[in-house]
Amino acid sequence: MSKNTAKSKLVIGNWKMNLSFDEAEELATSIQETLADFNLQTEVAICPPFPYLELVTDLADEGEAYSAGAQNCSQFNNGAYTGEVSAKMLADMGVDFCIVGHSERRKYFKESNEVLAEKIDRLTENQVIPVVCCGETLEERKSGKHFEVVEKQLTETLFHLSKNEFEHTVIAYEPIWAIGTGETATPEQAEEMHKFIRSLVEKKYGTEIAYNTYILYGGSCNPKNAVELFSQPDVDGGLIGGASLKCGDFVDIIEAAETTTSEN
Ligand code: PGA
């Protein structure tokens, strides 16, 4: 099955651990000012590092050009967990999205599917939309295990949710070999995996929910390849790393999302 082709797209910028406060302020302001000139169907969110979240939530409230998202949250509710930030704190600050299970967190911070499932629970309890990342390594793709790997990641992190909870989640397919490498999945590779993911959602939650679920592509998405990627029937937008750090590139990607929505 394919998604509803009239559905608007979603583009999320993941700033990772980049930018000074001044740079962040300038970037968030320029994106807001540029998007103010458009009458966008595409939904946009920006995920800055924690210390800049208030800056982004304030601009998000003021301009309504984008929403604010976080890059991580704690699996715990509250208490003696030095250095952690809870889902409730994010909700209190007006944060709408939170990335969960990015491959960098799985790799450098050893986050397991079990811990990620708990983070997703905390977020859904607090009405923050989890953007759940999945994706295979190059070796896994070369050995033909990519579908199996992605199915396991989604089953163990996300598919325990009830229908009502699942409806307020976003999935991001990010092949690890394409993140920050300049090597993008071909539109065919992206579509093949997105279609597979949608079929898993359909099996678990039914046709209507599968149809409405946002499945984003991430991994070296840029203004040059965005139109082709977003033209695929099961690609509902993008999770953008490097290219979200430049206002011009990020806005071009948003325009690609907009163009492909009206073309479909
Ligand atoms: P990239 O990162 O666009 O720089 O490849 C994407 C991501 O990690 O979310």
Boltz pocket constraint, residues with backbone or C-beta under 6 A from the ligand:
constraints:
  - pocket:
      binder: B
      contacts: [[A, 14], [A, 174], [A, 178], [A, 179], [A, 180], [A, 181], [A, 182], [A, 218], [A, 219], [A, 220], [A, 221], [A, 239], [A, 240], [A, 241], [A, 242], [A, 243]]
      max_distance: 6.0
